[in-house]
Amino acid sequence: MRRPTRALLFDLDDTLYLERRFARSGYRAVAAHVAGRFGASELEVFASLMGALRANRRTQAFQRLCKRLGLDESVVGALREVYRRHEPTLRLPRTSRRVLTTSRTSWRVGILTNGLPEVQRRKVAALGLEPLVDAVVYAHEVGTGKPDRRVFLAACEALGTDPDSTVMAGDDPWNDVDGARRAGLRAIRIRRGMHAQVDAGDTGPADATVRSIGDVPAEAARLIQVEAAHAD
């Protein structure tokens, strides 16, 4: 079979799955740890952490928990490590699985993700992603992370495609869209997750905007065809 000469590159968190699912999984691990070490109610701890998540105050979730339980804030670092090192319980959404599987018949398919590589690897493993794609690139292992143009070029190299025949799809208008376009890739913004309400005027423009990952392959094909037509 002829090897595809074009590639689809996906962000991970809030693109292939909702990152809040990882947070929920991590908070369950932290709740069990706190209950075992400090004798607190596991349900109470989990409820406190989820409350911070729902209130969009997750950066202060562990500090608020310590205050609520009367624990010294020196405990926060240990709780953060439990969160980061836990083995997550995650499920790849059906639409994401279908898009990855069907796209590989005519595209090289990869994942480019920011974040601590050891944490991101556990997410990838829990979601069962490696058999579904041609390459997974951990951006902080090859550069300073998205939007550093070097990490997009490294992803293209891993996929064996040129930037102008590679399309990046992600939810973050700065890291995914601006970064990809500056590296010479086409970029599709998936308008979902924490960046869904960011106005397009606040960032560089995407080549296309969709609301579902299921719309990405058709838009990507259109962008590559337009590029080929302009080249002619």
SVG drawing of the C-alpha trace seen along z (x, -y; Angstrom):
<svg xmlns="http://www.w3.org/2000/svg" viewBox="-20 -41 34 43">
<polyline fill="none" stroke="black" stroke-width="0.4" points="0.0,0.0 1.3,-3.5 2.4,-5.5 0.3,-8.6 2.2,-11.9 -0.1,-14.1 -0.6,-14.1 -3.2,-14.9 -1.7,-16.0 -3.9,-16.2 -3.6,-17.9 -4.4,-15.6 -6.1,-17.4 -9.5,-18.8 -9.2,-17.7 -9.1,-13.9 -10.8,-13.7 -12.0,-16.1 -9.1,-16.9 -11.5,-17.3 -11.8,-13.5 -8.1,-13.3 -8.6,-15.8 -11.5,-13.7 -9.4,-10.6 -6.5,-12.4 -8.7,-13.8 -10.0,-10.3 -6.4,-9.2 -5.7,-12.2 -8.8,-11.7 -7.8,-8.1 -4.3,-9.2 -5.6,-11.9 -8.1,-9.6 -5.5,-6.9 -2.8,-9.3 -4.8,-11.9 -8.0,-10.0 -10.3,-12.4 -13.4,-11.4 -12.6,-10.3 -15.9,-11.5 -15.5,-14.9 -12.0,-15.3 -13.1,-14.4 -16.1,-16.7 -13.9,-19.6 -11.5,-19.0 -14.4,-18.7 -15.9,-21.9 -12.7,-23.7 -12.7,-22.2 -16.3,-23.2 -15.6,-26.7 -12.6,-27.0 -10.2,-27.3 -8.3,-24.1 -4.9,-25.8 -5.9,-26.4 -7.7,-23.1 -5.0,-21.6 -4.4,-24.7 -8.2,-25.1 -8.3,-21.5 -5.5,-21.9 -7.2,-24.9 -10.5,-23.1 -8.9,-20.1 -6.6,-22.1 -3.5,-20.7 -0.2,-22.6 0.2,-23.8 3.6,-22.0 1.4,-19.0 0.4,-20.5 3.6,-19.3 2.9,-15.7 -0.7,-15.9 0.4,-17.3 2.8,-14.4 0.0,-11.9 -2.1,-13.6 0.6,-13.6 1.8,-10.1 -1.5,-8.3 -2.5,-5.8 -5.5,-7.5 -8.8,-5.9 -9.8,-7.3 -11.8,-6.3 -11.3,-7.5 -14.6,-8.9 -16.1,-6.9 -15.9,-9.8 -12.2,-10.3 -11.5,-6.7 -13.4,-6.6 -11.6,-9.7 -8.2,-8.3 -9.0,-4.9 -10.6,-6.0 -8.1,-8.8 -5.1,-6.4 -6.4,-5.0 -5.3,-8.2 -3.3,-10.2 -0.3,-9.8 -1.8,-10.5 0.0,-11.8 -0.4,-13.4 1.5,-16.5 0.9,-17.2 2.2,-19.8 2.7,-19.0 5.0,-16.9 6.0,-14.0 5.6,-11.4 2.1,-12.5 1.1,-12.7 2.5,-9.2 0.2,-7.9 -2.8,-9.6 -1.8,-8.2 -1.5,-4.7 -4.8,-4.9 -6.6,-6.1 -5.0,-3.3 -3.8,-5.8 -0.4,-4.4 -1.8,-1.6 -4.2,-4.1 -1.6,-6.6 1.7,-6.7 3.6,-8.9 3.2,-10.6 5.4,-13.6 5.8,-15.0 6.5,-18.7 8.6,-19.4 11.0,-16.7 11.9,-18.3 11.6,-22.0 9.9,-24.4 6.5,-23.1 3.8,-24.4 3.7,-27.1 7.5,-26.7 7.7,-26.0 10.5,-23.5 8.0,-21.0 5.7,-21.1 8.6,-20.5 9.7,-17.6 6.2,-16.2 6.3,-16.5 9.7,-14.7 8.3,-11.9 5.4,-11.5 7.6,-11.7 5.6,-14.6 6.4,-18.2 4.8,-21.1 2.7,-22.2 1.1,-18.8 0.4,-18.6 -2.7,-19.8 -2.8,-20.5 -6.1,-20.2 -6.6,-21.4 -8.6,-23.5 -6.0,-26.0 -5.9,-29.1 -2.5,-30.1 -0.6,-26.8 -2.2,-24.8 -3.3,-27.3 -0.8,-30.1 2.1,-27.6 1.2,-25.4 0.7,-28.3 4.1,-29.8 5.7,-26.5 4.1,-26.3 1.3,-23.9 -2.4,-24.4 -4.4,-24.7 -7.9,-23.7 -9.4,-25.1 -11.8,-22.8 -14.0,-25.2 -14.4,-23.3 -13.0,-23.1 -11.6,-26.0 -10.8,-28.1 -14.2,-27.7 -15.2,-31.3 -11.9,-33.0 -12.8,-35.3 -10.9,-34.7 -9.9,-38.3 -7.8,-37.8 -5.5,-35.3 -4.1,-34.5 -6.8,-33.1 -7.2,-29.4 -7.5,-28.1 -10.8,-26.5 -12.9,-26.3 -15.1,-23.3 -17.1,-22.3 -16.5,-18.6 -13.4,-16.5 -15.6,-14.5 -15.5,-17.5 -11.7,-17.6 -10.9,-15.1 -13.2,-16.7 -11.9,-20.2 -8.3,-19.0 -8.8,-17.4 -10.2,-20.7 -7.3,-22.7 -4.7,-20.4 -6.6,-20.5 -6.7,-24.3 -3.0,-24.4 -2.3,-22.1 -4.4,-24.2 -2.5,-27.4 0.8,-25.6 -0.3,-24.8"/>
</svg>
